[in-house]
């Protein structure tokens, strides 16, 4: 069952001939954690604001549990939004900030106090209810913003790059918290991010947006290993695109004949293999082994990037620094491609 459906959603901003969101259709399953992923200005936040009722679509429909909400004002939609800037009331205490929505709904004081205590415990802020936002760290302030949204028990929680202003350690901490809150509360969550690693780590499914268009909506493993096209592959870090054609189940290219996985598409013009999936050796194995020459080597910290020439074509490989240590420019090696690491693109 789906909590949210977007049907041919399109948005033009005034004065622009190019849509910010271009005919996006998407179905978000009840209780799922879904990422809207893409670069800056690709339409992610615009979609979130249209769902929340803060922007009006140019065309298309937004449905909660198969009921259109286009004519409902933001306060009547069962969706709450958490912004990148947490927007806490500076003159209110943590407890007052968190309980504000329930107070506005006319809930009894005792009920609100109990609910505030429960949700603060969930976000690991118990005992801080009397502090002001200025007395909290950035991570704690974001926890308050999450608690203020979740205390309302919305059907859908919308998060607009909620952790992008935090340093890496706090960001990882908040990602862990969000995952545990989702598992605890089973709330349908839709979060915007430009960070591929964050989307892969958190989301059940990822909707990749490029230039306002939905390019692929799938589980993280498929976007990473089974991209729909070259643009999707490039966004997720693929760099090796080998041109050729499929003949009798094998990919024929300047390297030779490359054996493909059984579930590979039956037609396509390009073969891709991720740099981290290339294996370097000194002897050929039974299949998908090709002579290569090391062009260059660059240390990147946890990995070393190699540029290799194979049949006069350049490819990239990522190895551990220890594995790459003995390899030098001009050295002849053998590259190995595992069948399961290969994919065919149109």
Phi and psi in degrees as GROMACS dihedral restraints (atoms count N, CA, C in turn):
[ dihedral_restraints ]
;  ai    aj    ak    al  type     phi  dphi    fc
    3     4     5     6     1  -105.7    20    10
    4     5     6     7     1   138.1    20    10
    6     7     8     9     1   -87.2    20    10
    7     8     9    10     1   -25.2    20    10
    9    10    11    12     1  -141.4    20    10
   10    11    12    13     1   132.5    20    10
   12    13    14    15     1  -131.5    20    10
   13    14    15    16     1   129.6    20    10
   15    16    17    18     1  -107.0    20    10
   16    17    18    19     1   127.8    20    10
   18    19    20    21     1  -121.6    20    10
   19    20    21    22     1   107.8    20    10
   21    22    23    24     1    50.8    20    10
   22    23    24    25     1    44.5    20    10
   24    25    26    27     1   -72.8    20    10
   25    26    27    28     1   127.2    20    10
   27    28    29    30     1  -136.6    20    10
   28    29    30    31     1   140.5    20    10
   30    31    32    33     1  -140.2    20    10
   31    32    33    34     1   121.5    20    10
   33    34    35    36     1  -107.2    20    10
   34    35    36    37     1   132.3    20    10
   36    37    38    39     1   -85.6    20    10
   37    38    39    40     1   152.0    20    10
   39    40    41    42     1   -56.5    20    10
   40    41    42    43     1   131.1    20    10
   42    43    44    45     1    86.3    20    10
   43    44    45    46     1    -3.8    20    10
   45    46    47    48     1  -107.3    20    10
   46    47    48    49     1   136.4    20    10
   48    49    50    51     1   -92.9    20    10
   49    50    51    52     1    -7.0    20    10
   51    52    53    54     1  -106.4    20    10
   52    53    54    55     1   127.5    20    10
   54    55    56    57     1   -68.9    20    10
   55    56    57    58     1   137.9    20    10
   57    58    59    60     1   -72.0    20    10
   58    59    60    61     1   -33.4    20    10
   60    61    62    63     1  -130.3    20    10
   61    62    63    64     1   128.5    20    10
   63    64    65    66     1  -122.3    20    10
   64    65    66    67     1    94.2    20    10
   66    67    68    69     1    57.5    20    10
   67    68    69    70     1    50.8    20    10
   69    70    71    72     1   -89.7    20    10
   70    71    72    73     1   124.5    20    10
   72    73    74    75     1  -119.6    20    10
   73    74    75    76     1   132.2    20    10
   75    76    77    78     1  -156.0    20    10
   76    77    78    79     1   139.6    20    10
   78    79    80    81     1  -123.5    20    10
   79    80    81    82     1   119.9    20    10
   81    82    83    84     1  -104.4    20    10
   82    83    84    85     1   121.3    20    10
   84    85    86    87     1   -72.0    20    10
   85    86    87    88     1   147.2    20    10
   87    88    89    90     1   -59.6    20    10
   88    89    90    91     1   132.5    20    10
   90    91    92    93     1    77.7    20    10
   91    92    93    94     1     7.4    20    10
   93    94    95    96     1   -90.9    20    10
   94    95    96    97     1   163.0    20    10
   96    97    98    99     1  -114.9    20    10
   97    98    99   100     1   108.1    20    10
   99   100   101   102     1  -117.2    20    10
  100   101   102   103     1   138.3    20    10
  102   103   104   105     1  -104.9    20    10
  103   104   105   106     1   133.7    20    10
  105   106   107   108     1   -96.9    20    10
  106   107   108   109     1   108.2    20    10
  108   109   110   111     1  -114.2    20    10
  109   110   111   112     1   142.2    20    10
  111   112   113   114     1   167.7    20    10
  112   113   114   115     1   170.6    20    10
  114   115   116   117     1   -72.3    20    10
  115   116   117   118     1   176.2    20    10
  117   118   119   120     1   -59.9    20    10
  118   119   120   121     1   145.0    20    10
  120   121   122   123     1    63.8    20    10
  121   122   123   124     1    30.4    20    10
  123   124   125   126     1   -99.5    20    10
  124   125   126   127     1    -1.1    20    10
  126   127   128   129     1   106.4    20    10
  127   128   129   130     1     1.7    20    10
  129   130   131   132     1   -60.8    20    10
  130   131   132   133     1   -55.7    20    10
  132   133   134   135     1   -67.7    20    10
  133   134   135   136     1   -31.8    20    10
  135   136   137   138     1   -61.9    20    10
  136   137   138   139     1   -42.4    20    10
  138   139   140   141     1   -61.9    20    10
  139   140   141   142     1   -45.1    20    10
  141   142   143   144     1   -60.4    20    10
  142   143   144   145     1   -43.0    20    10
  144   145   146   147     1   -68.3    20    10
  145   146   147   148     1   -32.7    20    10
  147   148   149   150     1   -68.2    20    10
  148   149   150   151     1   -39.3    20    10
  150   151   152   153     1   -63.1    20    10
  151   152   153   154     1   -40.8    20    10
  153   154   155   156     1   -73.6    20    10
  154   155   156   157     1   -15.7    20    10
  156   157   158   159     1    91.5    20    10
  157   158   159   160     1    10.8    20    10
  159   160   161   162     1   -85.2    20    10
  160   161   162   163     1   -17.6    20    10
  162   163   164   165     1  -132.6    20    10
  163   164   165   166     1   150.4    20    10
  165   166   167   168     1  -102.7    20    10
  166   167   168   169     1   128.7    20    10
  168   169   170   171     1   -63.8    20    10
  169   170   171   172     1   150.1    20    10
  171   172   173   174     1   -71.4    20    10
  172   173   174   175     1   -38.7    20    10
  174   175   176   177     1  -157.0    20    10
  175   176   177   178     1   169.1    20    10
  177   178   179   180     1    98.7    20    10
  178   179   180   181     1  -176.7    20    10
  180   181   182   183     1  -138.6    20    10
  181   182   183   184     1   153.1    20    10
  183   184   185   186     1  -125.0    20    10
  184   185   186   187     1   123.8    20    10
  186   187   188   189     1  -125.1    20    10
  187   188   189   190     1   130.5    20    10
  189   190   191   192     1  -102.5    20    10
  190   191   192   193     1   118.2    20    10
  192   193   194   195     1    49.0    20    10
  193   194   195   196     1    46.5    20    10
  195   196   197   198     1    70.1    20    10
  196   197   198   199     1    15.1    20    10
  198   199   200   201     1  -116.6    20    10
  199   200   201   202     1   124.4    20    10
  201   202   203   204     1   -65.0    20    10
  202   203   204   205     1   136.1    20    10
  204   205   206   207     1  -114.6    20    10
  205   206   207   208     1    11.2    20    10
  207   208   209   210     1   -59.3    20    10
  208   209   210   211     1   -33.0    20    10
  210   211   212   213     1   -91.8    20    10
  211   212   213   214     1     0.3    20    10
  213   214   215   216     1   -89.7    20    10
  214   215   216   217     1   135.9    20    10
  216   217   218   219     1   -69.1    20    10
  217   218   219   220     1   162.8    20    10
  219   220   221   222     1   -53.5    20    10
  220   221   222   223     1   -41.0    20    10
  222   223   224   225     1   -70.3    20    10
  223   224   225   226     1   -15.4    20    10
  225   226   227   228     1   -95.1    20    10
  226   227   228   229     1   -10.1    20    10
  228   229   230   231     1   -84.1    20    10
  229   230   231   232     1   139.7    20    10
  231   232   233   234     1   -85.3    20    10
  232   233   234   235     1    56.8    20    10
  234   235   236   237     1  -142.0    20    10
  235   236   237   238     1   138.5    20    10
  237   238   239   240     1  -124.8    20    10
  238   239   240   241     1   140.3    20    10
  240   241   242   243     1  -113.0    20    10
  241   242   243   244     1   136.2    20    10
  243   244   245   246     1  -111.5    20    10
  244   245   246   247     1   123.9    20    10
  246   247   248   249     1   -94.0    20    10
  247   248   249   250     1   166.0    20    10
  249   250   251   252     1   -59.3    20    10
  250   251   252   253     1   -45.2    20    10
  252   253   254   255     1   -92.4    20    10
  253   254   255   256     1   114.4    20    10
  255   256   257   258     1   -60.3    20    10
  256   257   258   259     1   -18.7    20    10
  258   259   260   261     1    56.0    20    10
  259   260   261   262     1    47.6    20    10
  261   262   263   264     1   -80.1    20    10
  262   263   264   265     1   152.7    20    10
  264   265   266   267     1   -77.9    20    10
  265   266   267   268     1   114.6    20    10
  267   268   269   270     1   -67.2    20    10
  268   269   270   271     1   -25.6    20    10
  270   271   272   273     1   -88.3    20    10
  271   272   273   274     1    -5.6    20    10
  273   274   275   276     1   -99.4    20    10
  274   275   276   277     1   153.2    20    10
  276   277   278   279     1   -73.8    20    10
  277   278   279   280     1   170.0    20    10
  279   280   281   282     1   -56.1    20    10
  280   281   282   283     1   -48.0    20    10
  282   283   284   285     1   -61.0    20    10
  283   284   285   286     1   -41.0    20    10
  285   286   287   288     1   -67.7    20    10
  286   287   288   289     1   -39.4    20    10
  288   289   290   291     1   -60.7    20    10
  289   290   291   292     1   -48.2    20    10
  291   292   293   294     1   -65.6    20    10
  292   293   294   295     1   -38.6    20    10
  294   295   296   297     1   -86.8    20    10
  295   296   297   298     1     1.2    20    10
  297   298   299   300     1   -59.0    20    10
  298   299   300   301     1   -44.5    20    10
  300   301   302   303     1   -63.1    20    10
  301   302   303   304     1   -41.4    20    10
  303   304   305   306     1   -66.1    20    10
  304   305   306   307     1   -37.9    20    10
  306   307   308   309     1   -62.0    20    10
  307   308   309   310     1   -42.7    20    10
  309   310   311   312     1   -65.4    20    10
  310   311   312   313     1   -25.5    20    10
  312   313   314   315     1   -87.2    20    10
  313   314   315   316     1     2.5    20    10
  315   316   317   318     1    77.8    20    10
  316   317   318   319     1    23.3    20    10
  318   319   320   321     1   -72.0    20    10
  319   320   321   322     1   146.8    20    10
  321   322   323   324     1   -57.6    20    10
  322   323   324   325     1   148.3    20    10
  324   325   326   327     1   -59.6    20    10
  325   326   327   328     1   -42.6    20    10
  327   328   329   330     1   -63.7    20    10
  328   329   330   331     1   -40.0    20    10
  330   331   332   333     1   -64.8    20    10
  331   332   333   334     1   -42.3    20    10
  333   334   335   336     1   -64.1    20    10
  334   335   336   337     1   -44.2    20    10
  336   337   338   339     1   -60.6    20    10
  337   338   339   340     1   -43.1    20    10
  339   340   341   342     1   -65.0    20    10
  340   341   342   343     1   -44.1    20    10
  342   343   344   345     1   -64.7    20    10
  343   344   345   346     1   -39.1    20    10
  345   346   347   348     1   -61.4    20    10
  346   347   348   349     1   -44.9    20    10
  348   349   350   351     1   -61.4    20    10
  349   350   351   352     1   -40.6    20    10
  351   352   353   354     1   -66.8    20    10
  352   353   354   355     1   -43.9    20    10
  354   355   356   357     1   -74.0    20    10
  355   356   357   358     1   -33.4    20    10
  357   358   359   360     1   -65.1    20    10
  358   359   360   361     1   -33.7    20    10
  360   361   362   363     1   -67.0    20    10
  361   362   363   364     1   -39.0    20    10
  363   364   365   366     1   -62.6    20    10
  364   365   366   367     1   -38.5    20    10
  366   367   368   369     1   -93.5    20    10
  367   368   369   370     1    12.9    20    10
  369   370   371   372     1    62.2    20    10
  370   371   372   373     1    42.9    20    10
  372   373   374   375     1  -124.0    20    10
  373   374   375   376     1    18.6    20    10
  375   376   377   378     1   -60.8    20    10
  376   377   378   379     1   137.4    20    10
  378   379   380   381     1    92.7    20    10
  379   380   381   382     1    -5.7    20    10
  381   382   383   384     1  -108.4    20    10
  382   383   384   385     1    13.5    20    10
  384   385   386   387     1   -65.4    20    10
  385   386   387   388     1   -21.4    20    10
  387   388   389   390     1   -94.4    20    10
  388   389   390   391     1    -4.7    20    10
  390   391   392   393     1   -77.6    20    10
  391   392   393   394     1   156.1    20    10
  393   394   395   396     1   -90.0    20    10
  394   395   396   397     1   154.9    20    10
  396   397   398   399     1   -53.7    20    10
  397   398   399   400     1   -33.9    20    10
  399   400   401   402     1   -66.0    20    10
  400   401   402   403     1   -16.0    20    10
  402   403   404   405     1   -93.4    20    10
  403   404   405   406     1     5.3    20    10
  405   406   407   408     1  -110.6    20    10
  406   407   408   409     1   156.1    20    10
  408   409   410   411     1   -74.6    20    10
  409   410   411   412     1   169.3    20    10
  411   412   413   414     1   -59.9    20    10
  412   413   414   415     1   -41.6    20    10
  414   415   416   417     1   -64.6    20    10
  415   416   417   418     1   -39.3    20    10
  417   418   419   420     1   -66.7    20    10
  418   419   420   421     1   -39.0    20    10
  420   421   422   423     1   -62.0    20    10
  421   422   423   424     1   -39.6    20    10
  423   424   425   426     1   -68.1    20    10
  424   425   426   427     1   -32.7    20    10
  426   427   428   429     1   -63.6    20    10
  427   428   429   430     1   -39.3    20    10
  429   430   431   432     1   -63.0    20    10
  430   431   432   433     1   -42.9    20    10
  432   433   434   435     1   -61.6    20    10
  433   434   435   436     1   -41.2    20    10
  435   436   437   438     1   -63.5    20    10
  436   437   438   439     1   -44.5    20    10
  438   439   440   441     1   -62.7    20    10
  439   440   441   442     1   -41.4    20    10
  441   442   443   444     1   -61.7    20    10
  442   443   444   445     1   -34.7    20    10
  444   445   446   447     1   -76.9    20    10
  445   446   447   448     1   -45.1    20    10
  447   448   449   450     1   -72.1    20    10
  448   449   450   451     1   -25.2    20    10
  450   451   452   453     1   -63.3    20    10
  451   452   453   454     1   -22.5    20    10
  453   454   455   456     1   -81.1    20    10
  454   455   456   457     1    -5.2    20    10
  456   457   458   459     1    49.7    20    10
  457   458   459   460     1    55.7    20    10
  459   460   461   462     1   -70.7    20    10
  460   461   462   463     1   156.9    20    10
  462   463   464   465     1   -64.1    20    10
  463   464   465   466     1   -40.8    20    10
  465   466   467   468     1  -132.5    20    10
  466   467   468   469     1   130.4    20    10
  468   469   470   471     1  -104.7    20    10
  469   470   471   472     1   124.1    20    10
  471   472   473   474     1  -107.5    20    10
  472   473   474   475     1   127.5    20    10
  474   475   476   477     1  -125.6    20    10
  475   476   477   478     1   117.8    20    10
  477   478   479   480     1  -101.4    20    10
  478   479   480   481     1    94.8    20    10
  480   481   482   483     1    44.0    20    10
  481   482   483   484     1    56.4    20    10
  483   484   485   486     1   -67.2    20    10
  484   485   486   487     1   -19.8    20    10
  486   487   488   489     1  -113.6    20    10
  487   488   489   490     1     7.1    20    10
  489   490   491   492     1   -69.5    20    10
  490   491   492   493     1   -21.1    20    10
  492   493   494   495     1   -88.7    20    10
  493   494   495   496     1    -0.3    20    10
  495   496   497   498     1   -95.5    20    10
  496   497   498   499     1   153.1    20    10
  498   499   500   501     1   -72.1    20    10
  499   500   501   502     1   170.1    20    10
  501   502   503   504     1   -59.2    20    10
  502   503   504   505     1   -44.7    20    10
  504   505   506   507     1   -65.0    20    10
  505   506   507   508     1   -41.8    20    10
  507   508   509   510     1   -67.3    20    10
  508   509   510   511     1   -36.8    20    10
  510   511   512   513     1   -63.0    20    10
  511   512   513   514     1   -43.7    20    10
  513   514   515   516     1   -64.3    20    10
  514   515   516   517     1   -38.2    20    10
  516   517   518   519     1   -63.4    20    10
  517   518   519   520     1   -43.1    20    10
  519   520   521   522     1   -71.1    20    10
  520   521   522   523     1   -33.0    20    10
  522   523   524   525     1   -62.4    20    10
  523   524   525   526     1   -43.1    20    10
  525   526   527   528     1   -62.6    20    10
  526   527   528   529     1   -42.1    20    10
  528   529   530   531     1   -63.3    20    10
  529   530   531   532     1   -45.5    20    10
  531   532   533   534     1   -60.6    20    10
  532   533   534   535     1   -41.7    20    10
  534   535   536   537     1   -62.1    20    10
  535   536   537   538     1   -42.0    20    10
  537   538   539   540     1   -70.5    20    10
  538   539   540   541     1   -36.8    20    10
  540   541   542   543     1   -63.7    20    10
  541   542   543   544     1   -40.4    20    10
  543   544   545   546     1   -63.8    20    10
  544   545   546   547     1   -43.7    20    10
  546   547   548   549     1   -65.0    20    10
  547   548   549   550     1   -34.2    20    10
  549   550   551   552     1   -74.8    20    10
  550   551   552   553     1   -43.8    20    10
  552   553   554   555     1   -99.9    20    10
  553   554   555   556     1   -18.8    20    10
  555   556   557   558     1    60.1    20    10
  556   557   558   559     1    26.4    20    10
  558   559   560   561     1   -75.9    20    10
  559   560   561   562     1   139.0    20    10
  561   562   563   564     1   -68.4    20    10
  562   563   564   565     1   123.9    20    10
  564   565   566   567     1  -124.8    20    10
  565   566   567   568     1   136.1    20    10
  567   568   569   570     1  -127.2    20    10
  568   569   570   571     1   115.0    20    10
  570   571   572   573     1  -123.5    20    10
  571   572   573   574     1   142.9    20    10
  573   574   575   576     1   -95.3    20    10
  574   575   576   577     1   135.7    20    10
  576   577   578   579     1  -154.6    20    10
  577   578   579   580     1   153.4    20    10
  579   580   581   582     1  -104.5    20    10
  580   581   582   583     1     0.5    20    10
  582   583   584   585     1   -97.4    20    10
  583   584   585   586     1   111.4    20    10
  585   586   587   588     1   -60.3    20    10
  586   587   588   589     1   -41.9    20    10
  588   589   590   591     1   -63.4    20    10
  589   590   591   592     1   -40.8    20    10
  591   592   593   594     1   -63.4    20    10
  592   593   594   595     1   -44.6    20    10
  594   595   596   597     1   -62.4    20    10
  595   596   597   598     1   -44.8    20    10
  597   598   599   600     1   -64.5    20    10
  598   599   600   601     1   -39.4    20    10
  600   601   602   603     1   -70.7    20    10
  601   602   603   604     1   -33.1    20    10
  603   604   605   606     1  -102.4    20    10
  604   605   606   607     1   -37.1    20    10
  606   607   608   609     1   -85.1    20    10
  607   608   609   610     1   144.5    20    10
  609   610   611   612     1   -72.6    20    10
  610   611   612   613     1   -41.3    20    10
  612   613   614   615     1  -138.9    20    10
  613   614   615   616     1   153.8    20    10
  615   616   617   618     1  -122.0    20    10
  616   617   618   619     1   131.8    20    10
  618   619   620   621     1  -105.4    20    10
  619   620   621   622     1   110.3    20    10
  621   622   623   624     1   -90.7    20    10
  622   623   624   625     1   122.6    20    10
  624   625   626   627     1  -109.9    20    10
  625   626   627   628     1   131.5    20    10
  627   628   629   630     1  -133.8    20    10
  628   629   630   631     1   123.5    20    10
  630   631   632   633     1    53.1    20    10
  631   632   633   634     1    41.0    20    10
  633   634   635   636     1    81.7    20    10
  634   635   636   637     1    -2.9    20    10
  636   637   638   639     1  -109.6    20    10
  637   638   639   640     1   142.9    20    10
  639   640   641   642     1   -79.3    20    10
  640   641   642   643     1   114.0    20    10
  642   643   644   645     1   -96.2    20    10
  643   644   645   646     1   -31.0    20    10
  645   646   647   648     1  -161.6    20    10
  646   647   648   649     1   137.4    20    10
  648   649   650   651     1  -129.0    20    10
  649   650   651   652     1   110.3    20    10
  651   652   653   654     1  -163.6    20    10
  652   653   654   655     1   176.4    20    10
  654   655   656   657     1   -69.7    20    10
  655   656   657   658     1   153.6    20    10
  657   658   659   660     1   -54.8    20    10
  658   659   660   661     1   -40.1    20    10
  660   661   662   663     1   -59.8    20    10
  661   662   663   664     1   -36.4    20    10
  663   664   665   666     1   -75.3    20    10
  664   665   666   667     1   -36.5    20    10
  666   667   668   669     1   -64.8    20    10
  667   668   669   670     1   -34.7    20    10
  669   670   671   672     1   -77.6    20    10
  670   671   672   673     1   -46.3    20    10
  672   673   674   675     1  -102.7    20    10
  673   674   675   676     1   -20.6    20    10
  675   676   677   678     1  -130.4    20    10
  676   677   678   679     1    57.0    20    10
  678   679   680   681     1   -63.0    20    10
  679   680   681   682     1   151.7    20    10
  681   682   683   684     1   -75.0    20    10
  682   683   684   685     1   -34.3    20    10
  684   685   686   687     1  -154.4    20    10
  685   686   687   688     1  -179.1    20    10
  687   688   689   690     1   -65.0    20    10
  688   689   690   691     1   -36.4    20    10
  690   691   692   693     1   -63.7    20    10
  691   692   693   694     1   -42.6    20    10
  693   694   695   696     1   -64.0    20    10
  694   695   696   697     1   -44.5    20    10
  696   697   698   699     1   -60.3    20    10
  697   698   699   700     1   -44.3    20    10
  699   700   701   702     1   -64.1    20    10
  700   701   702   703     1   -39.4    20    10
  702   703   704   705     1   -61.5    20    10
  703   704   705   706     1   -34.3    20    10
  705   706   707   708     1   -93.1    20    10
  706   707   708   709     1    17.4    20    10
  708   709   710   711     1    94.4    20    10
  709   710   711   712     1     4.7    20    10
  711   712   713   714     1   -69.5    20    10
  712   713   714   715     1   140.4    20    10
  714   715   716   717     1  -128.7    20    10
  715   716   717   718     1   -17.4    20    10
  717   718   719   720     1  -101.9    20    10
  718   719   720   721     1   113.7    20    10
  720   721   722   723     1  -127.7    20    10
  721   722   723   724     1   112.1    20    10
  723   724   725   726     1  -107.8    20    10
  724   725   726   727     1   122.0    20    10
  726   727   728   729     1   -82.8    20    10
  727   728   729   730     1   147.2    20    10
  729   730   731   732     1   172.2    20    10
  730   731   732   733     1  -156.8    20    10
  732   733   734   735     1  -150.2    20    10
  733   734   735   736     1   158.3    20    10
  735   736   737   738     1   -92.7    20    10
  736   737   738   739     1   126.4    20    10
  738   739   740   741     1  -132.4    20    10
  739   740   741   742     1   120.3    20    10
  741   742   743   744     1    53.0    20    10
  742   743   744   745     1    42.9    20    10
  744   745   746   747     1    80.1    20    10
  745   746   747   748     1     3.2    20    10
  747   748   749   750     1  -122.2    20    10
  748   749   750   751     1   152.7    20    10
  750   751   752   753     1   -93.7    20    10
  751   752   753   754     1   115.4    20    10
  753   754   755   756     1   -95.5    20    10
  754   755   756   757     1   123.4    20    10
  756   757   758   759     1  -152.1    20    10
  757   758   759   760     1   179.0    20    10
  759   760   761   762     1   -58.0    20    10
  760   761   762   763     1   -22.2    20    10
  762   763   764   765     1   -69.3    20    10
  763   764   765   766     1   -30.3    20    10
  765   766   767   768     1   131.2    20    10
  766   767   768   769     1  -149.8    20    10
  768   769   770   771     1   -98.9    20    10
  769   770   771   772     1   127.5    20    10
  771   772   773   774     1  -112.1    20    10
  772   773   774   775     1   122.9    20    10
  774   775   776   777     1   -71.9    20    10
  775   776   777   778     1   135.5    20    10
  777   778   779   780     1  -108.3    20    10
  778   779   780   781     1   159.5    20    10
  780   781   782   783     1   -66.7    20    10
  781   782   783   784     1   155.2    20    10
  783   784   785   786     1   -61.9    20    10
  784   785   786   787     1   -31.0    20    10
  786   787   788   789     1   -93.8    20    10
  787   788   789   790     1    12.2    20    10
  789   790   791   792     1   -68.6    20    10
  790   791   792   793     1   148.8    20    10
  792   793   794   795     1   -55.7    20    10
  793   794   795   796     1   148.2    20    10
  795   796   797   798     1   -79.3    20    10
  796   797   798   799     1   -11.4    20    10
  798   799   800   801     1  -143.0    20    10
  799   800   801   802     1   148.9    20    10
  801   802   803   804     1   168.1    20    10
  802   803   804   805     1   161.2    20    10
  804   805   806   807     1  -105.6    20    10
  805   806   807   808     1   -15.7    20    10
  807   808   809   810     1  -132.5    20    10
  808   809   810   811     1   142.2    20    10
  810   811   812   813     1  -106.7    20    10
  811   812   813   814     1   136.7    20    10
  813   814   815   816     1  -125.0    20    10
  814   815   816   817     1   143.3    20    10
  816   817   818   819     1  -138.8    20    10
  817   818   819   820     1   131.6    20    10
  819   820   821   822     1   -68.5    20    10
  820   821   822   823     1   144.7    20    10
  822   823   824   825     1   -55.6    20    10
  823   824   825   826     1   -36.2    20    10
  825   826   827   828     1   -75.5    20    10
  826   827   828   829     1    -9.8    20    10
  828   829   830   831     1   -94.8    20    10
  829   830   831   832     1    -4.1    20    10
  831   832   833   834     1   -81.9    20    10
  832   833   834   835     1   131.8    20    10
  834   835   836   837     1  -108.2    20    10
  835   836   837   838     1   135.2    20    10
  837   838   839   840     1  -106.8    20    10
  838   839   840   841     1   132.1    20    10
  840   841   842   843     1  -143.4    20    10
  841   842   843   844     1  -172.1    20    10
  843   844   845   846     1  -115.2    20    10
  844   845   846   847     1   -10.8    20    10
  846   847   848   849     1  -131.1    20    10
  847   848   849   850     1   147.3    20    10
  849   850   851   852     1   -75.1    20    10
  850   851   852   853     1   141.9    20    10
  852   853   854   855     1   -97.4    20    10
  853   854   855   856     1  -169.3    20    10
  855   856   857   858     1   -67.6    20    10
  856   857   858   859     1   -34.7    20    10
  858   859   860   861     1  -146.9    20    10
  859   860   861   862     1   159.4    20    10
  861   862   863   864     1    53.4    20    10
  862   863   864   865     1    42.4    20    10
  864   865   866   867     1  -120.0    20    10
  865   866   867   868     1   128.8    20    10
  867   868   869   870     1  -139.0    20    10
  868   869   870   871     1   141.2    20    10
  870   871   872   873     1   -67.9    20    10
  871   872   873   874     1   143.3    20    10
  873   874   875   876     1  -146.5    20    10
  874   875   876   877     1   163.3    20    10
  876   877   878   879     1  -125.5    20    10
  877   878   879   880     1   134.2    20    10
  879   880   881   882     1   -73.3    20    10
  880   881   882   883     1   123.4    20    10
  882   883   884   885     1   -91.3    20    10
  883   884   885   886     1   -45.7    20    10
  885   886   887   888     1  -156.2    20    10
  886   887   888   889     1   164.1    20    10
  888   889   890   891     1  -140.0    20    10
  889   890   891   892     1   134.3    20    10
  891   892   893   894     1  -136.6    20    10
  892   893   894   895     1   124.2    20    10
  894   895   896   897     1   -77.4    20    10
  895   896   897   898     1   128.9    20    10
  897   898   899   900     1  -118.5    20    10
  898   899   900   901     1    10.4    20    10
  900   901   902   903     1   104.7    20    10
  901   902   903   904     1   -99.3    20    10
  903   904   905   906     1   -77.4    20    10
  904   905   906   907     1   -13.0    20    10
  906   907   908   909     1  -137.4    20    10
  907   908   909   910     1   161.9    20    10
  909   910   911   912     1  -123.1    20    10
  910   911   912   913     1   130.9    20    10
  912   913   914   915     1   -95.5    20    10
  913   914   915   916     1   128.7    20    10
  915   916   917   918     1  -109.2    20    10
  916   917   918   919     1   138.2    20    10
  918   919   920   921     1  -102.0    20    10
  919   920   921   922     1   128.1    20    10
  921   922   923   924     1  -125.8    20    10
  922   923   924   925     1   147.5    20    10
  924   925   926   927     1  -107.1    20    10
  925   926   927   928     1   120.9    20    10
  927   928   929   930     1  -125.4    20    10
  928   929   930   931     1   117.4    20    10
  930   931   932   933     1    50.0    20    10
  931   932   933   934     1    44.1    20    10
  933   934   935   936     1    66.3    20    10
  934   935   936   937     1    16.3    20    10
  936   937   938   939     1  -114.6    20    10
  937   938   939   940     1   142.4    20    10
  939   940   941   942     1   -94.2    20    10
  940   941   942   943     1   131.4    20    10
  942   943   944   945     1  -130.6    20    10
  943   944   945   946     1   161.2    20    10
  945   946   947   948     1  -111.8    20    10
  946   947   948   949     1   144.2    20    10
  948   949   950   951     1  -133.2    20    10
  949   950   951   952     1   145.4    20    10
  951   952   953   954     1  -115.5    20    10
  952   953   954   955     1   122.0    20    10
  954   955   956   957     1  -124.1    20    10
  955   956   957   958     1   162.7    20    10
  957   958   959   960     1   -67.6    20    10
  958   959   960   961     1   148.9    20    10
  960   961   962   963     1   -55.9    20    10
  961   962   963   964     1   -36.5    20    10
  963   964   965   966     1   -65.4    20    10
  964   965   966   967     1   -41.0    20    10
  966   967   968   969     1   -66.7    20    10
  967   968   969   970     1   -37.6    20    10
  969   970   971   972     1   -81.1    20    10
  970   971   972   973     1   -14.8    20    10
  972   973   974   975     1   -51.0    20    10
  973   974   975   976     1   -47.6    20    10
  975   976   977   978     1   -78.3    20    10
  976   977   978   979     1    -8.6    20    10
  978   979   980   981     1   -84.2    20    10
  979   980   981   982     1   133.7    20    10
  981   982   983   984     1  -130.6    20    10
  982   983   984   985     1   156.8    20    10
  984   985   986   987     1   -56.1    20    10
  985   986   987   988     1   136.7    20    10
  987   988   989   990     1    89.6    20    10
  988   989   990   991     1    -8.9    20    10
  990   991   992   993     1   -76.4    20    10
  991   992   993   994     1   138.6    20    10
  993   994   995   996     1   -87.8    20    10
  994   995   996   997     1   132.5    20    10
  996   997   998   999     1  -138.7    20    10
  997   998   999  1000     1   177.9    20    10
  999  1000  1001  1002     1  -117.1    20    10
 1000  1001  1002  1003     1   129.2    20    10
 1002  1003  1004  1005     1   -99.9    20    10
 1003  1004  1005  1006     1   141.1    20    10
 1005  1006  1007  1008     1  -119.7    20    10
 1006  1007  1008  1009     1   133.4    20    10
 1008  1009  1010  1011     1  -115.2    20    10
 1009  1010  1011  1012     1   114.3    20    10
 1011  1012  1013  1014     1   -69.3    20    10
 1012  1013  1014  1015     1   139.8    20    10
 1014  1015  1016  1017     1   -52.5    20    10
 1015  1016  1017  1018     1   -45.8    20    10
 1017  1018  1019  1020     1   -70.5    20    10
 1018  1019  1020  1021     1   -11.8    20    10
 1020  1021  1022  1023     1   -91.8    20    10
 1021  1022  1023  1024     1    -0.7    20    10
 1023  1024  1025  1026     1   -99.7    20    10
 1024  1025  1026  1027     1   152.4    20    10
 1026  1027  1028  1029     1  -149.3    20    10
 1027  1028  1029  1030     1   149.7    20    10
 1029  1030  1031  1032     1  -105.2    20    10
 1030  1031  1032  1033     1   135.0    20    10
 1032  1033  1034  1035     1  -120.2    20    10
 1033  1034  1035  1036     1   151.3    20    10
